[in-house]
Amino acid sequence: MPALNELLADIRALVECESPSADLAAVGRSAEVVARVGTARLGVAPERIALDGRAHLRWRLGAEPSRVLVLGHHDTVWPIGSLADHPCTVEDGVLRGPGCFDMKAGLVMAFHAVAGLDGVTLLVTGDEELGAPSSRELIEKEARAASAALVLEASADGGALKTERKGISLYEVGVVGRAAHAGLEPERGVNSTVELSHQVLAVSAIADPSAGTTVTPTAALAGTTTNTVPAAGSFAVDVRARTQREQDRVDRAIRALPPVLPGARIEVTGGPNRPPLEAAASAALYERVCRIAARLGMPEPGSAAVGGGSDGNITAGVGTPTLDGLGAVGGGAHAADEHVLVDELPGRTALLRALVEDLLADSTNPLLGSGATRP
């Protein structure tokens, strides 16, 4: 197992370099720290990939063609200055600090787990928390060339691996009406607030709780002054779906929304942001890691289906077998109590290394074909 003091020192180095996703300079500084720590552990420097001004890092390990993609991100949701109120500490077996659980501890685990292996690509992106706007095509390209993708996002409760993630779609539903004086001649207007209310109810009805599909209207805006029939309005919609079929069904339904008021018009923008990570994409890898855990005398990790998205949705979306949640055990992602359980770090890292070694060694396994790029 890796030395705990080395894991903790590396995690501290990453956590103490703040990296809010929207701050390009901060993400750039973080990339340099990640590159330094990774180079020290892997013995080779990464490629620095700049996309839309954002820093991503890629390590190609060994002389063999890469067959396993290990994926993580170094950006966080925490603004600059968060360390003042949430310093990086280790007390009573708990490591704390902004971004430690999501997911800088996972990056350090990856460095220690894949050091010295041949045939691995380690990709560290800098915009996951924004939905991977600049790195999406890069992730898709690497995933198509790999036979398995292992995502170092933090675990689910109790250390469970994330074997399902809902797909995410984001929309804005715009309502166009017609303005009129609310006191003198409201009948001459087409009230966008009333139309918006109809559409909010219609959108909500698209959800299917039995299938795990949520369709949630969120932020809304309509009107300009209190004495004017509003001419325009809009509301945002957050959609989470467990299957591609459900994500597609919701997309068709939202785009087909008819107006209710005569003269009103509906304009829909947005769409699917991340495809689902369906259970079928992770099943074989999950079974494999459970067998490895038993062989190592470790408890079998649990599995969990979660609503939040990650870059694992993207790798699964191009057809690459994907296992997510292989990172740190702890809790409080994005919250003031974000933390990592220190005692879990060495064993969890050893399990990850054993999984990668097992995948690389078994050329007969259907997960590991030639590694040829998918169409």
PAMAR-444787 format. One record per residue (C-alpha): residue in three letters; x, y, z; residue number from 1. Coordinates in steps of 0.25 Angstrom, whole numbers, plus 5000, padded with zeros to 4 digits. Example, Ala and Ser with C-alpha at 12.3 -4.5 7.8 and 13.67 -1.06 7.14 Angstrom:
// PAMAR-444787
+---------+------+------+------+-----+
| residuo |    u |    v |    w | num |
+---------+------+------+------+-----+
|     ALA | 5049 | 4982 | 5031 |   1 |
|     SER | 5055 | 4996 | 5029 |   2 |
+---------+------+------+------+-----+
This chain:
// PAMAR-444787
+---------+------+------+------+-----+
| residuo |    u |    v |    w | num |
+---------+------+------+------+-----+
|     MET | 5000 | 5000 | 5000 |   1 |
|     PRO | 5005 | 5014 | 4998 |   2 |
|     ALA | 5010 | 5022 | 5009 |   3 |
|     LEU | 5000 | 5030 | 5016 |   4 |
|     ASN | 5009 | 5042 | 5020 |   5 |
|     GLU | 5012 | 5043 | 5005 |   6 |
|     LEU | 4997 | 5043 | 5001 |   7 |
|     LEU | 4994 | 5053 | 5011 |   8 |
|     ALA | 5005 | 5063 | 5007 |   9 |
|     ASP | 5001 | 5062 | 4992 |  10 |
|     ILE | 4987 | 5064 | 4996 |  11 |
|     ARG | 4990 | 5077 | 5004 |  12 |
|     ALA | 4999 | 5082 | 4993 |  13 |
|     LEU | 4987 | 5081 | 4983 |  14 |
|     VAL | 4976 | 5086 | 4993 |  15 |
|     GLU | 4984 | 5098 | 4997 |  16 |
|     CYS | 4985 | 5103 | 4983 |  17 |
|     GLU | 4970 | 5108 | 4981 |  18 |
|     SER | 4964 | 5106 | 4968 |  19 |
|     PRO | 4950 | 5111 | 4965 |  20 |
|     SER | 4945 | 5107 | 4952 |  21 |
|     ALA | 4942 | 5121 | 4947 |  22 |
|     ASP | 4955 | 5127 | 4950 |  23 |
|     LEU | 4964 | 5124 | 4939 |  24 |
|     ALA | 4977 | 5129 | 4946 |  25 |
|     ALA | 4974 | 5121 | 4958 |  26 |
|     VAL | 4971 | 5108 | 4950 |  27 |
|     GLY | 4985 | 5111 | 4942 |  28 |
|     ARG | 4992 | 5112 | 4956 |  29 |
|     SER | 4985 | 5099 | 4960 |  30 |
|     ALA | 4989 | 5092 | 4948 |  31 |
|     GLU | 5004 | 5095 | 4950 |  32 |
|     VAL | 5003 | 5089 | 4964 |  33 |
|     VAL | 4996 | 5077 | 4959 |  34 |
|     ALA | 5007 | 5075 | 4949 |  35 |
|     ARG | 5018 | 5077 | 4959 |  36 |
|     VAL | 5012 | 5067 | 4969 |  37 |
|     GLY | 5008 | 5057 | 4957 |  38 |
|     THR | 5022 | 5058 | 4951 |  39 |
|     ALA | 5028 | 5055 | 4964 |  40 |
|     ARG | 5020 | 5042 | 4966 |  41 |
|     LEU | 5019 | 5037 | 4951 |  42 |
|     GLY | 5034 | 5041 | 4947 |  43 |
|     VAL | 5029 | 5048 | 4934 |  44 |
|     ALA | 5023 | 5062 | 4932 |  45 |
|     PRO | 5009 | 5063 | 4926 |  46 |
|     GLU | 5005 | 5069 | 4913 |  47 |
|     ARG | 4999 | 5083 | 4916 |  48 |
|     ILE | 4986 | 5085 | 4908 |  49 |
|     ALA | 4980 | 5099 | 4907 |  50 |
|     LEU | 4965 | 5099 | 4902 |  51 |
|     ASP | 4958 | 5112 | 4902 |  52 |
|     GLY | 4968 | 5118 | 4912 |  53 |
|     ARG | 4966 | 5106 | 4922 |  54 |
|     ALA | 4977 | 5097 | 4926 |  55 |
|     HIS | 4976 | 5082 | 4925 |  56 |
|     LEU | 4987 | 5071 | 4927 |  57 |
|     ARG | 4990 | 5058 | 4920 |  58 |
|     TRP | 5000 | 5047 | 4924 |  59 |
|     ARG | 5003 | 5035 | 4915 |  60 |
|     LEU | 5009 | 5025 | 4923 |  61 |
|     GLY | 5019 | 5014 | 4917 |  62 |
|     ALA | 5022 | 5010 | 4903 |  63 |
|     GLU | 5010 | 5001 | 4901 |  64 |
|     PRO | 4997 | 5007 | 4894 |  65 |
|     SER | 4988 | 5013 | 4905 |  66 |
|     ARG | 4977 | 5004 | 4908 |  67 |
|     VAL | 4972 | 5009 | 4921 |  68 |
|     LEU | 4967 | 5023 | 4923 |  69 |
|     VAL | 4968 | 5029 | 4937 |  70 |
|     LEU | 4960 | 5042 | 4938 |  71 |
|     GLY | 4959 | 5053 | 4948 |  72 |
|     HIS | 4958 | 5068 | 4950 |  73 |
|     HIS | 4965 | 5079 | 4958 |  74 |
|     ASP | 4955 | 5090 | 4958 |  75 |
|     THR | 4946 | 5092 | 4970 |  76 |
|     VAL | 4933 | 5100 | 4973 |  77 |
|     TRP | 4941 | 5108 | 4985 |  78 |
|     PRO | 4944 | 5123 | 4982 |  79 |
|     ILE | 4957 | 5129 | 4985 |  80 |
|     GLY | 4959 | 5131 | 5000 |  81 |
|     SER | 4952 | 5119 | 5004 |  82 |
|     LEU | 4964 | 5114 | 5011 |  83 |
|     ALA | 4963 | 5125 | 5021 |  84 |
|     ASP | 4951 | 5119 | 5027 |  85 |
|     HIS | 4953 | 5105 | 5023 |  86 |
|     PRO | 4968 | 5102 | 5024 |  87 |
|     CYS | 4974 | 5089 | 5020 |  88 |
|     THR | 4975 | 5081 | 5033 |  89 |
|     VAL | 4976 | 5066 | 5038 |  90 |
|     GLU | 4970 | 5064 | 5052 |  91 |
|     ASP | 4965 | 5051 | 5058 |  92 |
|     GLY | 4966 | 5043 | 5045 |  93 |
|     VAL | 4959 | 5053 | 5036 |  94 |
|     LEU | 4965 | 5062 | 5026 |  95 |
|     ARG | 4957 | 5075 | 5023 |  96 |
|     GLY | 4959 | 5086 | 5013 |  97 |
|     PRO | 4952 | 5092 | 5000 |  98 |
|     GLY | 4952 | 5082 | 4989 |  99 |
|     CYS | 4958 | 5071 | 4997 | 100 |
|     PHE | 4947 | 5061 | 4995 | 101 |
|     ASP | 4943 | 5066 | 4981 | 102 |
|     MET | 4953 | 5062 | 4976 | 103 |
|     LYS | 4967 | 5066 | 4979 | 104 |
|     ALA | 4969 | 5054 | 4988 | 105 |
|     GLY | 4965 | 5045 | 4976 | 106 |
|     LEU | 4975 | 5051 | 4968 | 107 |
|     VAL | 4986 | 5048 | 4978 | 108 |
|     MET | 4981 | 5034 | 4979 | 109 |
|     ALA | 4982 | 5033 | 4964 | 110 |
|     PHE | 4996 | 5038 | 4963 | 111 |
|     HIS | 5000 | 5027 | 4974 | 112 |
|     ALA | 4992 | 5016 | 4968 | 113 |
|     VAL | 4997 | 5017 | 4953 | 114 |
|     ALA | 5012 | 5020 | 4956 | 115 |
|     GLY | 5020 | 5011 | 4948 | 116 |
|     LEU | 5009 | 5004 | 4940 | 117 |
|     ASP | 5010 | 5003 | 4924 | 118 |
|     GLY | 4998 | 5006 | 4916 | 119 |
|     VAL | 4990 | 5016 | 4924 | 120 |
|     THR | 4985 | 5030 | 4920 | 121 |
|     LEU | 4983 | 5039 | 4932 | 122 |
|     LEU | 4974 | 5051 | 4928 | 123 |
|     VAL | 4972 | 5063 | 4938 | 124 |
|     THR | 4963 | 5074 | 4933 | 125 |
|     GLY | 4960 | 5088 | 4938 | 126 |
|     ASP | 4945 | 5090 | 4936 | 127 |
|     GLU | 4937 | 5078 | 4941 | 128 |
|     GLU | 4929 | 5086 | 4951 | 129 |
|     LEU | 4924 | 5095 | 4939 | 130 |
|     GLY | 4920 | 5083 | 4931 | 131 |
|     ALA | 4933 | 5081 | 4923 | 132 |
|     PRO | 4930 | 5092 | 4913 | 133 |
|     SER | 4944 | 5092 | 4907 | 134 |
|     SER | 4949 | 5078 | 4911 | 135 |
|     ARG | 4937 | 5070 | 4906 | 136 |
|     GLU | 4942 | 5066 | 4892 | 137 |
|     LEU | 4956 | 5063 | 4898 | 138 |
|     ILE | 4949 | 5053 | 4908 | 139 |
|     GLU | 4941 | 5047 | 4897 | 140 |
|     LYS | 4953 | 5045 | 4888 | 141 |
|     GLU | 4961 | 5039 | 4900 | 142 |
|     ALA | 4950 | 5030 | 4904 | 143 |
|     ARG | 4947 | 5025 | 4890 | 144 |
|     ALA | 4962 | 5020 | 4889 | 145 |
|     ALA | 4961 | 5013 | 4903 | 146 |
|     SER | 4955 | 5000 | 4906 | 147 |
|     ALA | 4951 | 5004 | 4920 | 148 |
|     ALA | 4950 | 5018 | 4928 | 149 |
|     LEU | 4952 | 5019 | 4943 | 150 |
|     VAL | 4947 | 5032 | 4949 | 151 |
|     LEU | 4953 | 5037 | 4962 | 152 |
|     GLU | 4941 | 5045 | 4966 | 153 |
|     ALA | 4939 | 5043 | 4981 | 154 |
|     SER | 4931 | 5031 | 4986 | 155 |
|     ALA | 4916 | 5030 | 4990 | 156 |
|     ASP | 4912 | 5028 | 5004 | 157 |
|     GLY | 4920 | 5018 | 5011 | 158 |
|     GLY | 4930 | 5017 | 5000 | 159 |
|     ALA | 4921 | 5011 | 4990 | 160 |
|     LEU | 4925 | 5012 | 4975 | 161 |
|     LYS | 4916 | 5020 | 4966 | 162 |
|     THR | 4911 | 5010 | 4956 | 163 |
|     GLU | 4899 | 5019 | 4951 | 164 |
|     ARG | 4898 | 5034 | 4948 | 165 |
|     LYS | 4886 | 5041 | 4943 | 166 |
|     GLY | 4888 | 5048 | 4930 | 167 |
|     ILE | 4886 | 5063 | 4931 | 168 |
|     SER | 4879 | 5073 | 4922 | 169 |
|     LEU | 4877 | 5088 | 4924 | 170 |
|     TYR | 4867 | 5096 | 4917 | 171 |
|     GLU | 4862 | 5110 | 4916 | 172 |
|     VAL | 4847 | 5112 | 4913 | 173 |
|     GLY | 4844 | 5125 | 4907 | 174 |
|     VAL | 4830 | 5131 | 4906 | 175 |
|     VAL | 4827 | 5143 | 4896 | 176 |
|     GLY | 4814 | 5150 | 4898 | 177 |
|     ARG | 4810 | 5165 | 4896 | 178 |
|     ALA | 4811 | 5177 | 4905 | 179 |
|     ALA | 4799 | 5185 | 4908 | 180 |
|     HIS | 4795 | 5195 | 4919 | 181 |
|     ALA | 4790 | 5187 | 4931 | 182 |
|     GLY | 4780 | 5197 | 4936 | 183 |
|     LEU | 4775 | 5203 | 4923 | 184 |
|     GLU | 4774 | 5191 | 4913 | 185 |
|     PRO | 4780 | 5178 | 4918 | 186 |
|     GLU | 4771 | 5171 | 4908 | 187 |
|     ARG | 4780 | 5176 | 4897 | 188 |
|     GLY | 4792 | 5169 | 4903 | 189 |
|     VAL | 4797 | 5154 | 4903 | 190 |
|     ASN | 4801 | 5152 | 4917 | 191 |
|     SER | 4815 | 5144 | 4918 | 192 |
|     THR | 4814 | 5142 | 4933 | 193 |
|     VAL | 4801 | 5135 | 4931 | 194 |
|     GLU | 4806 | 5127 | 4919 | 195 |
|     LEU | 4819 | 5124 | 4927 | 196 |
|     SER | 4810 | 5118 | 4938 | 197 |
|     HIS | 4804 | 5109 | 4929 | 198 |
|     GLN | 4817 | 5104 | 4923 | 199 |
|     VAL | 4823 | 5102 | 4937 | 200 |
|     LEU | 4812 | 5092 | 4940 | 201 |
|     ALA | 4813 | 5086 | 4927 | 202 |
|     VAL | 4828 | 5084 | 4928 | 203 |
|     SER | 4826 | 5078 | 4942 | 204 |
|     ALA | 4816 | 5068 | 4937 | 205 |
|     ILE | 4827 | 5062 | 4928 | 206 |
|     ALA | 4834 | 5056 | 4939 | 207 |
|     ASP | 4833 | 5041 | 4942 | 208 |
|     PRO | 4836 | 5037 | 4956 | 209 |
|     SER | 4834 | 5022 | 4954 | 210 |
|     ALA | 4846 | 5023 | 4944 | 211 |
|     GLY | 4854 | 5032 | 4953 | 212 |
|     THR | 4852 | 5044 | 4943 | 213 |
|     THR | 4852 | 5058 | 4949 | 214 |
|     VAL | 4848 | 5070 | 4942 | 215 |
|     THR | 4849 | 5082 | 4951 | 216 |
|     PRO | 4846 | 5097 | 4947 | 217 |
|     THR | 4856 | 5106 | 4954 | 218 |
|     ALA | 4859 | 5120 | 4952 | 219 |
|     ALA | 4848 | 5129 | 4946 | 220 |
|     LEU | 4847 | 5143 | 4941 | 221 |
|     ALA | 4835 | 5151 | 4935 | 222 |
|     GLY | 4831 | 5165 | 4933 | 223 |
|     THR | 4837 | 5179 | 4934 | 224 |
|     THR | 4827 | 5188 | 4942 | 225 |
|     THR | 4815 | 5185 | 4952 | 226 |
|     ASN | 4806 | 5193 | 4942 | 227 |
|     THR | 4810 | 5186 | 4929 | 228 |
|     VAL | 4804 | 5173 | 4924 | 229 |
|     PRO | 4818 | 5165 | 4922 | 230 |
|     ALA | 4822 | 5163 | 4908 | 231 |
|     ALA | 4833 | 5153 | 4911 | 232 |
|     GLY | 4837 | 5143 | 4922 | 233 |
|     SER | 4846 | 5130 | 4923 | 234 |
|     PHE | 4849 | 5119 | 4933 | 235 |
|     ALA | 4860 | 5109 | 4934 | 236 |
|     VAL | 4858 | 5094 | 4935 | 237 |
|     ASP | 4867 | 5084 | 4941 | 238 |
|     VAL | 4865 | 5069 | 4936 | 239 |
|     ARG | 4871 | 5057 | 4941 | 240 |
|     ALA | 4869 | 5043 | 4935 | 241 |
|     ARG | 4874 | 5029 | 4937 | 242 |
|     THR | 4873 | 5025 | 4923 | 243 |
|     GLN | 4876 | 5030 | 4909 | 244 |
|     ARG | 4862 | 5027 | 4905 | 245 |
|     GLU | 4856 | 5035 | 4916 | 246 |
|     GLN | 4866 | 5047 | 4913 | 247 |
|     ASP | 4861 | 5046 | 4899 | 248 |
|     ARG | 4847 | 5046 | 4902 | 249 |
|     VAL | 4848 | 5058 | 4911 | 250 |
|     ASP | 4855 | 5065 | 4900 | 251 |
|     ARG | 4844 | 5063 | 4890 | 252 |
|     ALA | 4833 | 5067 | 4900 | 253 |
|     ILE | 4840 | 5080 | 4904 | 254 |
|     ARG | 4843 | 5084 | 4890 | 255 |
|     ALA | 4828 | 5081 | 4886 | 256 |
|     LEU | 4822 | 5089 | 4897 | 257 |
|     PRO | 4810 | 5097 | 4891 | 258 |
|     PRO | 4805 | 5111 | 4895 | 259 |
|     VAL | 4792 | 5112 | 4903 | 260 |
|     LEU | 4789 | 5127 | 4901 | 261 |
|     PRO | 4785 | 5131 | 4887 | 262 |
|     GLY | 4796 | 5140 | 4882 | 263 |
|     ALA | 4807 | 5134 | 4891 | 264 |
|     ARG | 4820 | 5127 | 4886 | 265 |
|     ILE | 4829 | 5117 | 4892 | 266 |
|     GLU | 4844 | 5117 | 4890 | 267 |
|     VAL | 4852 | 5106 | 4895 | 268 |
|     THR | 4868 | 5106 | 4896 | 269 |
|     GLY | 4878 | 5097 | 4902 | 270 |
|     GLY | 4877 | 5082 | 4903 | 271 |
|     PRO | 4884 | 5069 | 4908 | 272 |
|     ASN | 4897 | 5073 | 4915 | 273 |
|     ARG | 4902 | 5059 | 4919 | 274 |
|     PRO | 4897 | 5046 | 4915 | 275 |
|     PRO | 4893 | 5036 | 4926 | 276 |
|     LEU | 4904 | 5026 | 4932 | 277 |
|     GLU | 4895 | 5014 | 4931 | 278 |
|     ALA | 4897 | 5001 | 4940 | 279 |
|     ALA | 4900 | 4993 | 4927 | 280 |
|     ALA | 4913 | 5002 | 4925 | 281 |
|     SER | 4918 | 4999 | 4939 | 282 |
|     ALA | 4914 | 4985 | 4942 | 283 |
|     ALA | 4926 | 4977 | 4937 | 284 |
|     LEU | 4936 | 4987 | 4943 | 285 |
|     TYR | 4928 | 4986 | 4956 | 286 |
|     GLU | 4928 | 4971 | 4957 | 287 |
|     ARG | 4943 | 4971 | 4954 | 288 |
|     VAL | 4946 | 4981 | 4965 | 289 |
|     CYS | 4938 | 4973 | 4975 | 290 |
|     ARG | 4946 | 4960 | 4971 | 291 |
|     ILE | 4959 | 4968 | 4973 | 292 |
|     ALA | 4955 | 4973 | 4987 | 293 |
|     ALA | 4951 | 4959 | 4991 | 294 |
|     ARG | 4965 | 4954 | 4986 | 295 |
|     LEU | 4972 | 4965 | 4994 | 296 |
|     GLY | 4964 | 4962 | 5007 | 297 |
|     MET | 4957 | 4975 | 5006 | 298 |
|     PRO | 4942 | 4977 | 5008 | 299 |
|     GLU | 4934 | 4977 | 4995 | 300 |
|     PRO | 4930 | 4992 | 4992 | 301 |
|     GLY | 4916 | 4995 | 4991 | 302 |
|     SER | 4909 | 5002 | 4978 | 303 |
|     ALA | 4901 | 5014 | 4977 | 304 |
|     ALA | 4892 | 5021 | 4967 | 305 |
|     VAL | 4893 | 5036 | 4968 | 306 |
|     GLY | 4887 | 5048 | 4962 | 307 |
|     GLY | 4899 | 5057 | 4960 | 308 |
|     GLY | 4907 | 5057 | 4947 | 309 |
|     SER | 4922 | 5055 | 4945 | 310 |
|     ASP | 4931 | 5053 | 4933 | 311 |
|     GLY | 4928 | 5038 | 4935 | 312 |
|     ASN | 4915 | 5041 | 4928 | 313 |
|     ILE | 4923 | 5046 | 4916 | 314 |
|     THR | 4932 | 5034 | 4915 | 315 |
|     ALA | 4919 | 5025 | 4916 | 316 |
|     GLY | 4912 | 5033 | 4906 | 317 |
|     VAL | 4922 | 5029 | 4895 | 318 |
|     GLY | 4921 | 5014 | 4899 | 319 |
|     THR | 4933 | 5012 | 4908 | 320 |
|     PRO | 4931 | 5003 | 4920 | 321 |
|     THR | 4932 | 5013 | 4932 | 322 |
|     LEU | 4933 | 5011 | 4947 | 323 |
|     ASP | 4932 | 5024 | 4955 | 324 |
|     GLY | 4933 | 5028 | 4970 | 325 |
|     LEU | 4947 | 5021 | 4971 | 326 |
|     GLY | 4953 | 5033 | 4979 | 327 |
|     ALA | 4953 | 5037 | 4993 | 328 |
|     VAL | 4943 | 5032 | 5004 | 329 |
|     GLY | 4937 | 5043 | 5012 | 330 |
|     GLY | 4926 | 5053 | 5010 | 331 |
|     GLY | 4921 | 5068 | 5009 | 332 |
|     ALA | 4924 | 5071 | 4995 | 333 |
|     HIS | 4922 | 5085 | 4992 | 334 |
|     ALA | 4919 | 5088 | 5006 | 335 |
|     ALA | 4925 | 5094 | 5019 | 336 |
|     ASP | 4927 | 5080 | 5024 | 337 |
|     GLU | 4935 | 5074 | 5012 | 338 |
|     HIS | 4944 | 5063 | 5017 | 339 |
|     VAL | 4952 | 5051 | 5014 | 340 |
|     LEU | 4954 | 5039 | 5024 | 341 |
|     VAL | 4969 | 5037 | 5025 | 342 |
|     ASP | 4969 | 5023 | 5028 | 343 |
|     GLU | 4962 | 5019 | 5016 | 344 |
|     LEU | 4973 | 5025 | 5006 | 345 |
|     PRO | 4983 | 5015 | 5006 | 346 |
|     GLY | 4974 | 5003 | 5004 | 347 |
|     ARG | 4966 | 5010 | 4994 | 348 |
|     THR | 4978 | 5014 | 4986 | 349 |
|     ALA | 4983 | 5000 | 4986 | 350 |
|     LEU | 4970 | 4994 | 4981 | 351 |
|     LEU | 4970 | 5004 | 4969 | 352 |
|     ARG | 4984 | 5000 | 4966 | 353 |
|     ALA | 4980 | 4985 | 4966 | 354 |
|     LEU | 4968 | 4988 | 4957 | 355 |
|     VAL | 4977 | 4995 | 4947 | 356 |
|     GLU | 4987 | 4984 | 4947 | 357 |
|     ASP | 4977 | 4974 | 4946 | 358 |
|     LEU | 4971 | 4981 | 4934 | 359 |
|     LEU | 4984 | 4982 | 4927 | 360 |
|     ALA | 4988 | 4968 | 4929 | 361 |
|     ASP | 4976 | 4962 | 4924 | 362 |
|     SER | 4976 | 4963 | 4909 | 363 |
|     THR | 4965 | 4953 | 4907 | 364 |
|     ASN | 4955 | 4961 | 4915 | 365 |
|     PRO | 4944 | 4967 | 4906 | 366 |
|     LEU | 4946 | 4980 | 4913 | 367 |
|     LEU | 4960 | 4980 | 4907 | 368 |
|     GLY | 4961 | 4978 | 4892 | 369 |
|     SER | 4971 | 4985 | 4883 | 370 |
|     GLY | 4968 | 4999 | 4889 | 371 |
|     ALA | 4964 | 5003 | 4875 | 372 |
|     THR | 4957 | 5017 | 4874 | 373 |
|     ARG | 4942 | 5015 | 4873 | 374 |
|     PRO | 4935 | 5022 | 4862 | 375 |
+---------+------+------+------+-----+
